[in-house]
């Protein structure tokens, strides 16, 4: 045991006072006159040994009171744990959790600014000979080399306050790697964080015996948050002039219910919809906001609410990219009746493609792919079609009238087995009206509808993955649907020629084909998440010659050049840097704006769930780390590290309690010991 204020031990000389009082008892005896011995009998007899014992106990209690009080003021502490700073060949690391939750209110300003100022106080109080590393969630390269005191203070001032959430174990592993890489034998890492439960994960961290951890918990002043968790479209197909519903999930992370919270939806800076929402405490609710797009192209949209003090998750940005026209590619030796639907319609770009001379780029960009009755496809082309469907396109397959088994590879991949051709004439009997394909296509079904008739069809056996949308009277499917990746495959078991059926003349034919095209015309991703989405896949870029990509905000105050790769008609962009803030960023190709992208902060940190202070150190120790201390930010401003360590391991409270019990014991002895 050591003492923070050893000069106070001179106060132990005060022990002489009660000892002297007991050795020299100068109490005067009172002379009492009495006339007879009856008075003597009235005096209570007291044993001399008992009296001496009482005086001795009182003396010991008084000495114990004085000694314990002096030791408490000397501030005793356990010296077994020492912080390895100001030691040669030791690297001092400072990790500041710069994720969005650290912008929450503290008792003074924000937790982020408190952590920054405390780190400055720490660096100022250490010896100038120390070497430093500044660690943040952003993993900025300029901070990951040993810095002197002046450089460290400068980097603390320049620190990026906006970082994506990162598991703490990943940050510590990186610090350990850098410490060894730069040749330090030991290291000390000061961890400033609010220790949110979602990111306080040490399960993957590898504890190093040369690393010492000092934990500095940041305590939020408020643990209440209202935020927009996510948005999605009720219908993935957005058409100009038609009403759609935007679904918004709003969450209340608080112990009080909220009434009449305004939620606004803006499109290109103009109010598109507005509503209010009531939220139960610690609850969430999904609301629908109707909107109409009045023109094609990109629509920059934001859903927002107002909440303080945590604001990073009050807005949700997304981009509606409404295509002015959809690409339809028909594969076959000659055009089918499908060409009559799409060829002269301004909403569609129709192309007839020879299966022997196909264009991979056109196939990758098509929203609807049609395999007509005359098409005989090789396995490579069949797999290419499935790849396009996997990325979101629709595929309509008709049996080949010359050889129905010619596209068996495609059927096999869909879990379909062709049994035989059935030449018995029959008609469709049932429609899957509850399926999304027909539910909004047919508003009212007559009692005796005129459904397609088939003179011949192929019989297929399914593995249960494909859903029958239209069934013949003999229970064979006429139209099947199956989801493949992000897209949809439709398989007709009969052809369009009059020798096979009257499907092409039926009133269902046109809406069926148009609906398939719109399903394949799903919009690109509405939004991306900062720190999570590192790779962007673009299916609709035509690149010729040299090309250079650039991400930039509208003010061009931020620019980032991603690495790129082109494979199978798709462009893969690899983001090297996290975007600085949520919002809209333009993708430029050769200095020309190609499209807008919307980025949002991760909602991982929106939940107000933090590790308890008393549970932080045990969590580190359980993972194998050497925790030197758990300190407060103000201790770096008011004391040196020795003082801070002493406060953490002090025993003054124990001695103060001993002094109190000694005083109470003395009072009890003098009052009740007769």
C-alpha positions as CSV (number, residue, x, y, z in Angstrom):
1,X,0.0,0.0,0.0
2,X,1.2,3.5,-0.9
3,X,0.0,7.0,0.0
4,X,-0.9,9.7,-2.4
5,X,-0.3,12.4,0.3
6,X,2.4,10.8,2.6
7,X,3.0,14.1,4.5
8,X,-0.4,13.6,6.1
9,X,1.1,10.7,8.1
10,X,2.7,13.2,10.4
11,X,-0.8,13.5,11.8
12,X,-0.2,10.1,13.6
13,X,1.6,12.1,16.2
14,X,-1.9,13.1,17.4
15,X,-2.1,9.6,18.9
16,X,0.0,10.9,21.9
17,X,-3.0,13.1,22.9
18,X,-5.4,10.4,24.1
19,X,-2.4,8.4,25.6
20,X,-1.3,11.4,27.7
21,X,-4.9,12.0,28.8
22,X,-5.2,8.5,30.0
23,X,-1.7,8.5,31.7
24,X,-2.2,11.7,33.5
25,X,-5.8,11.8,34.7
26,X,-5.9,15.1,36.8
27,X,-9.5,14.8,37.8
28,X,-10.1,16.3,41.3
29,X,-11.8,14.2,43.9
30,X,-14.9,15.7,45.5
31,X,-15.1,15.6,49.3
32,X,-18.5,14.2,50.6
33,X,-19.5,14.4,54.2
34,X,-21.8,11.7,55.6
35,X,-23.2,11.0,59.1
36,X,-23.4,7.2,58.9
37,X,-22.5,4.2,56.8
38,X,-25.9,4.1,55.1
39,X,-24.5,6.4,52.5
40,X,-21.7,4.1,51.6
41,X,-24.2,1.3,51.0
42,X,-26.0,3.6,48.4
43,X,-22.8,3.9,46.3
44,X,-22.6,1.4,43.5
45,X,-19.6,-0.8,43.9
46,X,-17.3,-0.9,40.9
47,X,-14.6,-3.5,40.4
48,X,-11.1,-1.9,39.8
49,X,-10.2,-4.4,37.1
50,X,-13.4,-3.6,35.2
51,X,-12.7,0.1,35.4
52,X,-9.2,-0.3,34.0
53,X,-10.5,-2.5,31.2
54,X,-13.1,0.2,30.3
55,X,-10.4,2.9,30.2
56,X,-8.2,0.7,28.1
57,X,-10.9,0.0,25.5
58,X,-11.8,3.7,25.4
59,X,-8.1,4.5,24.8
60,X,-7.8,2.0,22.0
61,X,-11.0,3.2,20.3
62,X,-9.8,6.8,20.4
63,X,-6.4,5.8,19.0
64,X,-8.0,3.8,16.3
65,X,-10.3,6.8,15.4
66,X,-7.3,9.2,15.1
67,X,-5.1,6.7,13.2
68,X,-7.8,5.7,10.7
69,X,-8.7,9.4,10.1
70,X,-5.1,10.3,9.4
71,X,-4.6,7.3,7.0
72,X,-7.8,8.3,5.2
73,X,-6.5,11.8,4.6
74,X,-3.2,10.4,3.4
75,X,-5.1,8.7,0.6
76,X,-3.8,5.1,0.6
77,X,-3.9,3.1,-2.7
78,X,-2.7,-0.2,-4.1
79,X,0.4,0.1,-6.2
80,X,0.2,-3.2,-8.0
81,X,-1.2,-1.7,-11.3
82,X,0.8,1.0,-13.0
83,X,0.3,2.6,-16.4
84,X,3.2,2.0,-18.7
85,X,3.5,5.6,-19.9
86,X,6.6,7.8,-19.8
87,X,8.5,4.5,-20.4
88,X,11.1,4.0,-23.1
89,X,10.0,1.8,-26.0
90,X,6.3,2.0,-25.0
91,X,3.7,3.3,-27.6
92,X,0.8,5.4,-26.2
93,X,-2.4,4.9,-28.3
94,X,-5.5,7.0,-28.0
95,X,-8.7,5.5,-29.4
96,X,-11.6,7.9,-29.8
97,X,-14.8,6.3,-30.9
98,X,-15.9,8.9,-33.5
99,X,-19.1,7.2,-34.5
100,X,-22.3,9.1,-34.6
101,X,-23.6,8.1,-31.1
102,X,-20.6,10.0,-29.6
103,X,-22.2,13.2,-30.8
104,X,-24.8,12.7,-28.0
105,X,-25.1,15.3,-25.3
106,X,-22.8,15.1,-22.2
107,X,-22.9,17.2,-19.1
108,X,-20.8,19.9,-20.7
109,X,-20.9,19.7,-24.5
110,X,-20.9,16.4,-26.5
111,X,-19.2,13.2,-25.7
112,X,-17.0,13.5,-28.7
113,X,-15.7,16.9,-27.7
114,X,-15.2,15.7,-24.1
115,X,-13.1,12.8,-25.3
116,X,-11.1,15.1,-27.6
117,X,-10.3,17.5,-24.8
118,X,-9.5,14.8,-22.3
119,X,-7.1,13.2,-24.8
120,X,-5.4,16.6,-25.2
121,X,-5.1,16.9,-21.4
122,X,-3.6,13.5,-21.3
123,X,-1.0,14.2,-24.0
124,X,-0.1,17.5,-22.3
125,X,0.6,15.8,-18.9
126,X,2.8,13.1,-20.4
127,X,6.4,13.5,-21.1
128,X,7.3,15.0,-24.5
129,X,9.4,11.9,-25.2
130,X,6.4,9.7,-25.6
131,X,5.3,8.4,-29.0
132,X,1.6,8.3,-30.0
133,X,-0.9,6.8,-32.3
134,X,-4.4,8.2,-32.8
135,X,-7.0,5.5,-33.5
136,X,-10.5,6.2,-34.8
137,X,-13.2,4.2,-36.6
138,X,-12.1,5.9,-39.8
139,X,-8.7,4.2,-39.8
140,X,-7.1,7.3,-41.3
141,X,-3.6,6.5,-42.7
142,X,-2.1,9.8,-41.5
143,X,-2.8,8.9,-37.9
144,X,-1.2,5.5,-38.0
145,X,2.5,6.3,-37.6
146,X,4.3,7.2,-34.3
147,X,3.8,10.9,-33.6
148,X,5.5,13.2,-31.2
149,X,3.5,15.3,-28.7
150,X,3.0,18.3,-31.0
151,X,1.9,16.1,-34.0
152,X,-0.5,14.2,-31.8
153,X,-2.1,17.4,-30.5
154,X,-2.5,18.7,-34.0
155,X,-4.1,15.4,-35.2
156,X,-6.5,15.5,-32.3
157,X,-7.6,19.0,-33.5
158,X,-8.0,17.7,-37.1
159,X,-9.7,14.4,-36.2
160,X,-12.7,13.5,-38.4
161,X,-15.8,13.6,-36.2
162,X,-17.8,11.4,-38.5
163,X,-17.0,7.7,-38.6
164,X,-18.9,4.5,-39.2
165,X,-19.4,2.1,-36.3
166,X,-16.7,-0.5,-36.0
167,X,-16.5,-3.4,-33.6
168,X,-14.1,-2.5,-30.8
169,X,-12.1,-5.7,-31.2
170,X,-11.3,-4.7,-34.8
171,X,-9.8,-1.4,-33.6
172,X,-7.7,-3.0,-30.9
173,X,-6.4,-5.6,-33.3
174,X,-5.3,-2.9,-35.7
175,X,-3.5,-1.0,-32.9
176,X,-1.7,-4.1,-31.8
177,X,-0.6,-4.8,-35.4
178,X,0.7,-1.2,-35.8
179,X,2.5,-1.3,-32.5
180,X,4.4,-4.5,-33.5
181,X,4.9,-3.1,-37.0
182,X,6.7,0.0,-35.6
183,X,8.8,-2.1,-33.3
184,X,7.5,-1.2,-29.8
185,X,7.9,-3.8,-27.1
186,X,4.9,-2.6,-25.0
187,X,1.9,-0.4,-25.7
188,X,-0.8,1.4,-23.7
189,X,-4.2,2.2,-25.3
190,X,-6.6,4.8,-23.8
191,X,-10.1,3.9,-25.0
192,X,-12.6,6.7,-25.2
193,X,-16.1,5.4,-26.1
194,X,-19.7,5.3,-25.0
195,X,-19.5,1.5,-25.3
196,X,-22.7,0.9,-27.2
197,X,-23.8,-2.7,-26.8
198,X,-24.1,-3.1,-30.6
199,X,-20.4,-2.3,-31.2
200,X,-18.7,-3.2,-27.9
201,X,-17.7,-6.6,-29.3
202,X,-14.4,-8.2,-28.2
203,X,-15.2,-11.7,-29.3
204,X,-12.9,-11.6,-32.3
205,X,-10.1,-9.6,-30.6
206,X,-6.8,-11.4,-29.9
207,X,-5.4,-10.2,-26.6
208,X,-1.7,-9.4,-26.5
209,X,0.2,-9.5,-23.2
210,X,2.3,-6.5,-24.2
211,X,-0.8,-4.3,-24.5
212,X,-2.2,-2.4,-21.5
213,X,-5.7,-0.9,-21.7
214,X,-7.0,2.2,-19.9
215,X,-10.8,2.5,-20.2
216,X,-12.4,6.0,-20.3
217,X,-16.2,5.6,-20.5
218,X,-18.2,8.5,-22.0
219,X,-21.6,8.7,-20.3
220,X,-24.5,10.3,-22.3
221,X,-26.6,12.8,-20.6
222,X,-29.8,11.6,-22.3
223,X,-30.7,8.0,-23.4
224,X,-33.7,9.0,-25.5
225,X,-33.8,8.9,-29.3
226,X,-36.4,9.1,-32.0
227,X,-35.2,8.0,-35.5
228,X,-36.2,6.7,-38.9
229,X,-35.1,3.2,-39.1
230,X,-35.7,2.3,-42.7
231,X,-37.8,3.1,-45.8
232,X,-39.2,0.9,-48.6
233,X,-41.7,1.0,-51.4
234,X,-45.0,-0.8,-51.1
235,X,-44.7,-1.6,-54.9
236,X,-41.2,-1.9,-56.4
237,X,-42.5,-0.6,-59.7
238,X,-42.7,3.2,-59.9
239,X,-44.5,4.7,-62.9
240,X,-45.0,8.3,-63.8
241,X,-48.4,9.6,-62.9
242,X,-49.4,6.6,-60.7
243,X,-49.8,6.6,-57.0
244,X,-47.3,4.6,-54.9
245,X,-46.8,4.1,-51.1
246,X,-43.6,4.8,-49.3
247,X,-43.4,2.8,-46.2
248,X,-41.4,4.4,-43.3
249,X,-40.5,2.8,-40.0
250,X,-40.2,5.2,-37.1
251,X,-38.7,4.1,-33.7
252,X,-38.9,5.5,-30.3
253,X,-35.9,4.7,-28.1
254,X,-37.3,6.3,-24.9
255,X,-39.3,5.6,-21.8
256,X,-42.0,8.1,-22.7
257,X,-44.7,7.8,-25.4
258,X,-44.7,10.4,-28.2
259,X,-47.9,11.9,-29.7
260,X,-48.2,13.7,-33.0
261,X,-44.6,13.5,-34.2
262,X,-44.4,15.2,-37.6
263,X,-42.8,13.1,-40.4
264,X,-42.1,14.9,-43.8
265,X,-41.3,13.4,-47.2
266,X,-39.6,15.7,-49.7
267,X,-38.8,15.0,-53.4
268,X,-36.2,17.2,-55.1
269,X,-36.6,19.7,-52.3
270,X,-40.4,19.9,-52.6
271,X,-42.8,18.5,-50.1
272,X,-44.3,15.4,-51.5
273,X,-46.2,14.1,-48.4
274,X,-46.6,14.8,-44.7
275,X,-48.1,13.0,-41.7
276,X,-47.9,12.6,-37.9
277,X,-47.3,9.5,-35.9
278,X,-47.9,8.3,-32.3
279,X,-45.2,6.1,-30.7
280,X,-45.4,4.0,-27.6
281,X,-42.5,4.1,-25.3
282,X,-39.7,1.8,-26.6
283,X,-41.8,1.0,-29.6
284,X,-41.9,1.5,-33.4
285,X,-44.6,2.0,-36.0
286,X,-44.7,1.6,-39.8
287,X,-46.5,4.4,-41.7
288,X,-47.5,4.7,-45.4
289,X,-47.0,8.0,-47.2
290,X,-48.6,8.2,-50.7
291,X,-46.8,10.0,-53.5
292,X,-46.9,10.5,-57.3
293,X,-43.9,11.0,-59.6
294,X,-44.8,13.5,-62.3
295,X,-41.8,12.9,-64.5
296,X,-39.1,10.3,-65.2
297,X,-35.5,10.4,-64.2
298,X,-33.9,10.7,-60.8
299,X,-35.9,11.9,-57.8
300,X,-33.8,12.9,-54.8
301,X,-36.0,12.1,-51.8
302,X,-35.7,12.6,-48.0
303,X,-37.9,11.5,-45.1
304,X,-37.3,13.5,-42.0
305,X,-38.4,14.1,-38.4
306,X,-37.2,16.5,-35.7
307,X,-35.5,15.2,-32.6
308,X,-32.8,16.5,-30.2
309,X,-30.1,16.0,-29.1
310,X,-29.3,13.0,-31.3
311,X,-29.9,14.1,-34.9
312,X,-27.7,11.9,-37.2
313,X,-30.6,9.5,-37.8
314,X,-33.5,12.0,-38.2
315,X,-33.2,12.0,-42.0
316,X,-33.3,9.1,-44.4
317,X,-32.2,9.7,-48.0
318,X,-33.0,7.7,-51.1
319,X,-33.1,8.1,-54.9
320,X,-36.0,7.1,-57.0
321,X,-34.7,6.4,-60.5
322,X,-37.8,6.2,-62.7
323,X,-36.7,4.9,-66.1
324,X,-38.4,6.8,-69.0
325,X,-38.3,3.6,-71.0
326,X,-37.8,-0.1,-70.4
327,X,-35.5,-2.4,-72.5
328,X,-37.1,-5.5,-73.9
329,X,-35.0,-8.1,-75.8
330,X,-36.6,-10.9,-77.7
331,X,-34.5,-13.9,-78.6
332,X,-35.5,-15.9,-81.7
333,X,-35.1,-16.4,-85.4
334,X,-38.1,-14.2,-86.1
335,X,-40.3,-11.9,-84.1
336,X,-43.3,-13.2,-82.2
337,X,-46.6,-11.4,-81.4
338,X,-44.7,-9.9,-78.5
339,X,-43.2,-7.4,-80.9
340,X,-46.6,-5.9,-81.6
341,X,-46.8,-4.9,-77.9
342,X,-43.4,-3.4,-77.4
343,X,-42.0,-2.2,-80.7
344,X,-44.1,0.9,-81.2
345,X,-44.6,1.9,-77.6
346,X,-42.5,4.9,-76.3
347,X,-42.3,3.3,-72.9
348,X,-40.2,0.4,-74.3
349,X,-37.1,-0.1,-76.3
350,X,-37.6,-3.3,-78.2
351,X,-34.9,-5.4,-79.8
352,X,-35.1,-8.7,-81.7
353,X,-31.8,-10.6,-81.1
354,X,-30.5,-13.7,-83.0
355,X,-29.5,-16.3,-80.4
356,X,-26.4,-17.1,-82.5
357,X,-25.2,-13.5,-82.4
358,X,-26.2,-12.1,-79.0
359,X,-25.0,-8.9,-77.3
360,X,-24.0,-9.5,-73.6
361,X,-24.3,-5.7,-72.9
362,X,-27.8,-5.5,-74.2
363,X,-28.9,-8.6,-72.3
364,X,-27.4,-7.3,-69.0
365,X,-29.3,-4.0,-69.4
366,X,-32.7,-5.5,-70.4
367,X,-35.6,-5.4,-68.1
368,X,-37.6,-8.1,-69.9
369,X,-36.0,-11.0,-71.8
370,X,-38.2,-13.2,-74.0
371,X,-37.3,-16.6,-75.3
372,X,-39.8,-17.1,-78.1
373,X,-41.0,-20.2,-79.9
374,X,-38.2,-20.1,-82.6
375,X,-35.3,-19.8,-80.1
376,X,-32.8,-22.6,-79.6
377,X,-30.2,-21.5,-77.1
378,X,-26.9,-23.0,-76.2
379,X,-26.0,-23.5,-72.5
380,X,-23.8,-20.4,-72.3
381,X,-26.7,-18.2,-73.5
382,X,-29.2,-19.9,-71.2
383,X,-26.8,-19.3,-68.2
384,X,-26.4,-15.7,-69.3
385,X,-30.1,-15.2,-69.2
386,X,-30.3,-16.7,-65.6
387,X,-27.5,-14.3,-64.5
388,X,-29.4,-11.4,-65.9
389,X,-32.5,-12.5,-64.0
390,X,-30.4,-13.0,-60.8
391,X,-29.6,-9.2,-61.1
392,X,-33.3,-8.2,-61.3
393,X,-34.5,-8.8,-64.9
394,X,-37.7,-10.7,-65.9
395,X,-37.5,-13.7,-68.2
396,X,-40.5,-15.0,-70.2
397,X,-39.9,-18.4,-71.7
398,X,-42.1,-20.1,-74.4
399,X,-41.5,-23.7,-75.5
400,X,-39.6,-24.2,-78.8
401,X,-42.2,-25.5,-81.3
402,X,-39.5,-27.4,-83.3
403,X,-37.9,-29.1,-80.3
404,X,-39.4,-28.4,-76.9
405,X,-36.4,-30.1,-75.2
406,X,-33.8,-27.8,-76.8
407,X,-33.7,-25.4,-73.8
408,X,-33.6,-28.2,-71.2
409,X,-30.6,-26.7,-69.4
410,X,-32.7,-23.6,-68.6
411,X,-35.6,-25.8,-67.4
412,X,-33.3,-27.9,-65.3
413,X,-31.8,-24.8,-63.5
414,X,-35.4,-23.8,-62.7
415,X,-36.2,-27.2,-61.2
416,X,-38.5,-28.1,-64.1
417,X,-38.4,-31.4,-66.0
418,X,-40.2,-31.8,-69.4
419,X,-42.2,-35.0,-69.4
420,X,-43.9,-35.0,-72.8
421,X,-45.9,-32.9,-75.3
422,X,-49.7,-33.1,-74.8
423,X,-51.7,-32.7,-78.0
424,X,-55.1,-32.8,-76.3
425,X,-56.9,-29.5,-76.6
426,X,-57.9,-27.9,-73.3
427,X,-58.4,-24.5,-71.8
428,X,-57.2,-22.6,-68.8
429,X,-59.5,-23.0,-65.8
430,X,-57.9,-21.2,-62.8
431,X,-55.9,-18.0,-62.2
432,X,-53.9,-17.4,-59.0
433,X,-55.7,-14.2,-58.2
434,X,-54.0,-13.8,-54.8
435,X,-50.6,-13.7,-56.4
436,X,-48.9,-10.3,-56.8
437,X,-48.7,-10.9,-60.6
438,X,-52.5,-10.8,-61.0
439,X,-53.7,-9.1,-57.8
440,X,-53.4,-5.5,-59.2
441,X,-53.8,-6.5,-62.9
442,X,-57.4,-7.7,-62.7
443,X,-59.8,-5.6,-60.7
444,X,-62.9,-7.6,-61.3
445,X,-63.1,-11.2,-62.5
446,X,-66.4,-12.1,-64.3
447,X,-68.2,-15.2,-63.4
448,X,-67.3,-16.9,-66.7
449,X,-64.0,-15.4,-67.9
450,X,-62.7,-16.0,-71.3
451,X,-59.3,-17.7,-70.5
452,X,-56.7,-18.9,-73.0
453,X,-57.2,-22.2,-74.8
454,X,-54.3,-24.5,-75.7
455,X,-54.4,-26.9,-78.6
456,X,-51.2,-28.5,-77.4
457,X,-48.8,-27.9,-74.5
458,X,-45.7,-29.4,-72.8
459,X,-46.2,-31.1,-69.5
460,X,-43.7,-30.1,-66.8
461,X,-42.8,-31.7,-63.5
462,X,-41.7,-29.2,-60.8
463,X,-39.6,-29.5,-57.7
464,X,-42.1,-27.3,-55.8
465,X,-40.1,-24.0,-56.2
466,X,-42.1,-22.7,-59.2
467,X,-45.6,-21.4,-58.5
468,X,-48.5,-22.0,-61.0
469,X,-50.2,-18.7,-62.0
470,X,-52.5,-20.2,-64.6
471,X,-53.7,-23.8,-64.6
472,X,-55.4,-25.9,-67.3
473,X,-58.5,-28.0,-66.8
474,X,-56.4,-31.2,-66.7
475,X,-54.4,-29.6,-63.7
476,X,-51.3,-29.0,-65.8
477,X,-49.8,-25.5,-65.4
478,X,-50.1,-23.1,-68.3
479,X,-48.0,-20.3,-66.7
480,X,-45.4,-20.8,-64.0
481,X,-43.5,-18.2,-62.0
482,X,-40.2,-18.6,-60.0
483,X,-38.0,-16.1,-58.2
484,X,-34.3,-16.3,-59.2
485,X,-32.1,-13.9,-57.2
486,X,-33.5,-10.4,-57.6
487,X,-35.6,-11.3,-60.7
488,X,-38.5,-13.3,-61.9
489,X,-38.8,-16.1,-64.4
490,X,-42.2,-16.9,-66.2
491,X,-42.6,-20.1,-68.1
492,X,-45.4,-20.7,-70.5
493,X,-46.1,-24.3,-71.4
494,X,-47.7,-23.5,-74.7
495,X,-46.7,-21.4,-77.7
496,X,-48.1,-18.2,-79.2
497,X,-48.7,-19.6,-82.7
498,X,-52.3,-20.4,-83.7
499,X,-51.2,-24.1,-84.0
500,X,-50.5,-24.2,-80.3
501,X,-52.9,-21.8,-78.6
502,X,-54.9,-18.5,-78.8
503,X,-52.8,-16.9,-76.0
504,X,-51.7,-14.1,-78.3
505,X,-55.3,-13.2,-79.1
506,X,-56.5,-13.4,-75.5
507,X,-57.2,-10.2,-73.5
508,X,-54.8,-11.3,-70.8
509,X,-51.8,-11.5,-73.1
510,X,-50.9,-7.8,-73.3
511,X,-51.3,-7.0,-69.6
512,X,-49.3,-10.1,-68.7
513,X,-46.4,-9.2,-70.9
514,X,-46.4,-5.5,-69.8
515,X,-46.6,-6.5,-66.1
516,X,-43.6,-8.9,-66.6
517,X,-41.6,-6.0,-68.2
518,X,-42.5,-3.6,-65.3
519,X,-41.4,-6.3,-62.7
520,X,-38.1,-6.5,-64.5
521,X,-37.9,-2.7,-64.5
522,X,-37.3,-2.5,-60.8
523,X,-35.3,0.6,-59.8
524,X,-31.7,0.4,-58.7
525,X,-30.9,0.4,-55.0
526,X,-32.8,3.2,-53.2
527,X,-29.9,3.9,-50.8
528,X,-26.6,2.8,-49.4
529,X,-25.2,2.6,-45.9
530,X,-22.0,4.4,-44.9
531,X,-19.3,2.0,-43.7
532,X,-21.3,-1.0,-44.8
533,X,-21.6,-0.8,-48.6
534,X,-18.1,-0.9,-50.0
535,X,-18.9,-2.3,-53.4
536,X,-21.4,-0.9,-55.9
537,X,-22.6,-3.0,-58.8
538,X,-23.9,-1.1,-61.8
539,X,-25.8,-3.0,-64.6
540,X,-26.6,-0.2,-67.0
541,X,-23.4,1.6,-67.8
542,X,-22.1,1.5,-71.4
543,X,-18.4,2.1,-71.3
544,X,-16.2,2.6,-74.3
545,X,-12.6,3.5,-74.2
546,X,-10.9,4.9,-71.1
547,X,-13.1,5.8,-68.2
548,X,-12.6,7.4,-64.8
549,X,-15.0,7.3,-61.9
550,X,-15.4,9.9,-59.1
551,X,-17.7,10.2,-56.1
552,X,-18.4,13.8,-55.1
553,X,-21.0,15.8,-53.1
554,X,-22.9,18.6,-54.7
555,X,-20.6,21.3,-53.4
556,X,-17.5,19.3,-54.6
557,X,-16.0,19.8,-51.1
558,X,-15.5,16.0,-51.0
559,X,-14.2,13.8,-53.8
560,X,-13.2,10.2,-53.8
561,X,-11.9,8.1,-56.7
562,X,-13.1,4.4,-56.4
563,X,-11.3,1.5,-58.0
564,X,-13.3,-0.1,-60.8
565,X,-13.7,-3.4,-62.6
566,X,-15.8,-4.4,-65.5
567,X,-17.1,-8.0,-65.7
568,X,-19.9,-9.6,-67.8
569,X,-21.3,-6.2,-68.7
570,X,-21.4,-5.0,-65.1
571,X,-19.3,-2.3,-63.5
572,X,-18.0,-2.9,-60.0
573,X,-16.9,0.1,-58.0
574,X,-14.8,-0.4,-54.8
575,X,-15.0,2.5,-52.3
576,X,-11.6,3.2,-50.6
577,X,-12.8,5.9,-48.3
578,X,-15.9,6.2,-46.1
579,X,-18.1,9.1,-47.1
580,X,-17.9,12.0,-44.6
581,X,-21.6,12.4,-44.0
582,X,-25.1,11.2,-45.0
583,X,-26.7,12.7,-48.0
584,X,-26.5,12.6,-51.8
585,X,-23.3,12.0,-53.8
586,X,-22.9,12.2,-57.5
587,X,-21.2,9.5,-59.5
588,X,-19.2,11.1,-62.3
589,X,-17.8,9.2,-65.3
590,X,-15.1,11.1,-67.1
591,X,-16.1,14.3,-65.3
592,X,-19.8,14.0,-66.3
593,X,-22.5,13.3,-63.8
594,X,-23.9,9.8,-64.5
595,X,-26.3,9.4,-61.5
596,X,-27.0,10.4,-57.9
597,X,-26.6,8.0,-55.0
598,X,-28.1,8.3,-51.5
599,X,-26.1,7.4,-48.4
600,X,-27.3,7.1,-44.8
601,X,-25.6,6.6,-41.5
602,X,-25.9,3.1,-40.1
603,X,-28.8,2.7,-37.6
604,X,-26.7,0.4,-35.5
605,X,-25.9,3.2,-33.2
606,X,-29.4,4.6,-33.0
607,X,-30.3,2.2,-30.2
608,X,-29.7,3.8,-26.8
609,X,-28.2,0.6,-25.2
610,X,-24.8,1.1,-23.5
611,X,-22.6,-1.2,-21.4
612,X,-22.7,-0.5,-17.7
613,X,-19.6,1.1,-16.4
614,X,-19.0,-1.7,-13.9
615,X,-19.2,-4.3,-16.7
616,X,-16.7,-2.7,-19.1
617,X,-13.4,-3.7,-17.4
618,X,-14.6,-7.3,-16.7
619,X,-15.5,-7.6,-20.4
620,X,-12.0,-6.6,-21.4
621,X,-10.5,-8.9,-18.8
622,X,-12.6,-11.8,-19.9
623,X,-11.2,-11.3,-23.4
624,X,-7.7,-11.6,-22.0
625,X,-6.7,-7.9,-21.9
626,X,-4.7,-6.2,-19.1
627,X,-7.0,-3.4,-17.8
628,X,-4.8,-0.9,-15.9
629,X,-7.7,1.4,-14.9
630,X,-11.2,2.7,-15.6
631,X,-10.9,6.5,-15.4
632,X,-13.1,9.6,-15.9
633,X,-12.3,12.3,-18.4
634,X,-12.0,15.0,-15.7
635,X,-9.2,13.1,-14.0
636,X,-6.8,14.0,-16.8
637,X,-7.5,17.7,-16.4
638,X,-7.2,17.8,-12.6
639,X,-4.5,15.3,-11.8
640,X,-1.6,13.4,-13.2
641,X,-1.9,9.7,-14.0
642,X,-0.5,8.6,-10.7
643,X,-3.2,10.6,-8.9
644,X,-5.8,9.1,-11.3
645,X,-4.6,5.6,-10.6
646,X,-4.6,6.3,-6.9
647,X,-8.2,7.4,-7.1
648,X,-9.2,4.2,-8.8
649,X,-7.5,1.9,-6.3
650,X,-7.8,4.1,-3.2
651,X,-8.8,2.7,0.2
652,X,-9.6,5.9,2.0
653,X,-13.2,5.0,2.2
654,X,-12.3,1.9,4.2
655,X,-10.3,3.9,6.7
656,X,-13.0,6.5,6.9
657,X,-15.5,3.8,7.8
658,X,-13.1,2.4,10.4
659,X,-12.8,5.9,12.0
660,X,-16.5,6.3,12.1
661,X,-17.1,2.9,13.8
662,X,-14.3,3.7,16.3
663,X,-16.1,6.9,17.2
664,X,-19.4,5.2,17.6
665,X,-17.8,2.5,19.6
666,X,-16.3,5.0,22.0
667,X,-19.7,6.7,22.5
668,X,-21.3,3.3,23.2
669,X,-18.7,2.4,25.8
670,X,-18.9,5.6,27.7
671,X,-22.7,5.6,27.6
672,X,-23.7,2.1,28.2
673,X,-20.7,0.4,30.1
674,X,-21.7,0.9,33.7
